[in-house]
């Protein structure tokens, strides 16, 4: 039996947009976050929309700037190389808590045309983190989640789902996001949320295993290999189905910092490769529920 396509029955493609750009009915530009005016230029467009932050009203979020070039218009489709099939350009939301180096790699790959998608919004639990600042510099909307004592402007889980739907997000990529993803988001984006972890799961994963703690534990265990894992996200830490892994050797005299740097280099490559496959509809499911990546060169091969 052929593996069932991941993309059959996805709710993300059936979401009704809550806002469309009146200047361009093909484009579903994201809601703006602060300025009440509508300004359009050759390269970018900004506008304001009020979102409802509680059961009745979301506070208006900050200003969003979205690129509006011929190559990057939101709902245009791109043609697969060497194929007559057409694939909708995907809209990606990335979650970060720190510097966001994987986020930067993915966004750059989108800009350079390697990925058939665009990062349309960044979600963070720390408004001043490096990843959030990078997003603002690139004109990518930044939204705080969750609402906490330190971040009182953060959204609730239900409000976050509403905002992501307004952005017409197809897939969610966690890139160093340290908070547990709420059940509301898991249900709304079933089989559409991915995470990268700096070890070969299921080893050295779970609550408390993040950042340098992972690499220190790997070295202390005497393991000869570590690596990076991309997996689907469920309601627990690091327990979702594994999609892809990259092996990295652990050297005899490695420090945690040296191992972390070696793993991170592979993370950047792996996450871009997987995002590329994701945005080309090349993720399929085996009969036993194991996700596989279909080869672009040979559709009969999976890895």
N, C-alpha and C positions, 0 to 999 in steps of 0.2 A: 504493500500500500504506500502510495506517495505521501511524503510528509505534508501535513496540512499547513497552508500558509498562515503565518502569524497575523497577516493583515486582513483576513476574512472576518467580518463581524466586528471590527474595531469601532468603538463608539466615537473616537476622536474625529473621524472623517464625516460623521453625521451631525456634528455640533452646529447649531445655527448661530452665525455670527451676530453679535449684539451691536456692532458698529461697522459701517462700511464707508470708505472715503467717497464723498459725493463727487470729487473731481475725477475719480477713477473707479468705476464699479467693479473692475476686476481685482482691485486691491482691497484687502481687509486690514488696514493699518491699525496698530494697537492703540488702546486708549492713552491719552496724554495725561501727564501727572501734575502740571502746575499752572501753566499759563492759559488764561481764558481766551486767547486769540488763536486764529488759525493762520499759519504762515506756510507758504509752499515755495520752494525753490527748485532748481534743477536736480539737486542731489538729495534733499531731505524734506520731510513734511512734519509739522508738529501741530497738534490740536488738543483740545481738552474734552474729557468726558468725565462725568461724575459717576463713581462706583459706589455701591452700597456696602458699608463696613460692618453693619450689624444686620439683624433681621430686616431692618428698614432702610439703612443707609450706610454705604461705605464712604469713608472720607475720600476726597479726591486725592489720588496718589501723585507722585511727583511728575515732572515733565518727562515725556518720552520722546525720543527722536528716532525715527525709523528711516533707513535708507530707502529711497524710492527711485532706483535706477531701472533701466530697461532689463538689465540682467537679473535683478534681485526682486522684482515685483512679487508680492506675496503669493498669489494664487496661480501664477503662471506655472505651466508644467514644462518639464524638460524631457528630452528624448534619450532613452538608453542608447549608448554607443553600440552600433552594430545590431540594433533591434528596432522593430517597428512599434514596440509598446511604448506607452507614454507613462511617465511617473510624476505625480504631483510633487512639487518642491515642498519638503517637509519643514514644519515650524517647530523649533526646539526651545525648551526651557531648560536652563542649567541652574543647579543649586550649588552654592559654595559657602564655606565658612571661613576660608583663609585666603591665601594668595591667588588661588585659582589657576595654577599653571596648566592643568588639563583643560580647563575652560578656555584659556587663551589659545591652546593648540587647536582645539575644535573650532573655535571662532575663526582663527586664521585659515584653517583648511576650508571653511565655508566661503570666506572672502575670496580665496584663491581658486575656487571652483572645484576642489577635490571632493567636496561633500555636496550632495544635492539637497541642501537645506540651509536654514539660517537660524541663528540664535536670536529669538525675538524678545526674550525677557530673561532677566537674571533674578533668582530668588536667593536671599541670604538671611541668616539670623544675626549678622553683625554688619551694620550699615557702613562701618569704617574699614572693613577688611580690604585687602589688596584686590581681591577679585571684583568687589563692588566698585572700587575706584576705577579699575580698568574698564568695566562695563560703562560707567558714566562717561569716561573719556572717549569711548567708541560709540556713544549715542544709543546704548542698549538700556532699556528701562530696568530699574532696580526696585524690587519689592521686598519688604521685610516680612519674614515669617520664622517662627511664630511670635505672637504677642507675649512679652515677658516683662518683668520688672525693669530689666535693663533696656529693653526695646519695646516701650509702650505703644509705638506706632505699628507694631506687627499685626498681621491679619490672623483671623481664626482659620481653622481648617476648611470650614464651609465657604468662607469668603475667598480663600486661596483658590479653591476649585472654581468658583465663579470667575475670578480674574483670569485664570489660565484658559478657561473656555472663551472668554472675551478675546484673548490673544489667539484663539484657534490653535492651541498647542497640540501637536501630534504626539511628541515624545518628550519625556523628562529624563535628563541626564544628571545624576548626582556626581559631583566632582570635588570631593573633600568636604561634603556637607555632613556635619557631625550630629545632627538631630535625627531622632527616629521619625520616619515618615508616617503620618496618621492614617488610620483606616479609611477615612473619608476620601483621601487622595488615592489610596490603593484601589478602592472600588471604582472611582471615577476614571482611572487610567490603568485598567487591568492589562497586564502584559505590555505595558508601555513605559515603565519606569526602570531605569538601569543605574547601576552603581559600579564604581571601580574601587577595588580594595588592594592594598600593597602587600599581599601574600598569596600563596596558592591555597585558596579555600578548598575544603573546609578547615584547613589548618590555620591557626593564628587569626581567627575571626571571632566575631561576636562582640557583645557589649564590653567596652573598655579597651578593645584592640583597635587603635587608630594611631596614625602618625608614627612618631619615633618609637612608641611602645611596641608596635608590631615588630620592627626591625631588631630591637633589643631582645625580644622574646625569641625570635628566629635564631639569632646568634647564640643565645644562652642555651638553646635546645640542642645545638650541635648539628642542626640540619645542614645538608650540603647544597640544597637548592631552595630558592625562594622565587618570587616573581610577582606578577600582577594578575588579577582576576576581574573579569566583567561579568556581572550576574544580574538577573532580574530581581527587582525589589519586592519583598513581601512585608508583612507586618512585624518582622523581627530583624535584628541586626545580622546581616551577612548570611542569611539562610535561603535566599531565593535561588532558583535554578541557575546553574553556571552556564554562561554562553561562550566565553573565550578566556584563554589563559596564555601567558607568556612566561617562560622559565628564565630565571636569572641565577647564576652560580653564586654561592656564598664562599668567599675566599677565606683561607685559614686565619689570616690576620685582620679580617674586616672589622671596622668599627661600625656602629649603627648608622652613622652619618654617611660612610662610604657605601654601605649597602643600600641605604635609602636613595642616594643619588643614582645608583645603577638601576634600581627598580623604577625610579621615576622616569628615566629616559625611555624605558620600555613601555611604561604607562602611556606616555604621550603618543607613541606610535600605535599601540594597541587600541586606544580609545578612538583615535581618528579612523583606523581601519574598520572597527565595529560600527562607528557612526556612519561611515560611508555605506556599508552593507545595509544598515538599518534604513537609511534614506533612499536606498534603491530597492526596497522590498525584498531583500535577500535573506531574511530570517525565516526559517521554517521549523516545524515541530515534528519530531519522530513519533511513531505510534505510542511509545512508552512515555511520552511527555518530556523528552529531552530536546531542548532547542539547538538548532544547528545553523551554520552560516553557509549559504549556497555560493559556490564559486562563480565569479563573474565571467571568467573565461570559459568554464565548462559547467553549465547548469546541472549536469548529471552528477557532479561531485559536491560533497559537503564536508565541512570541517568544524 
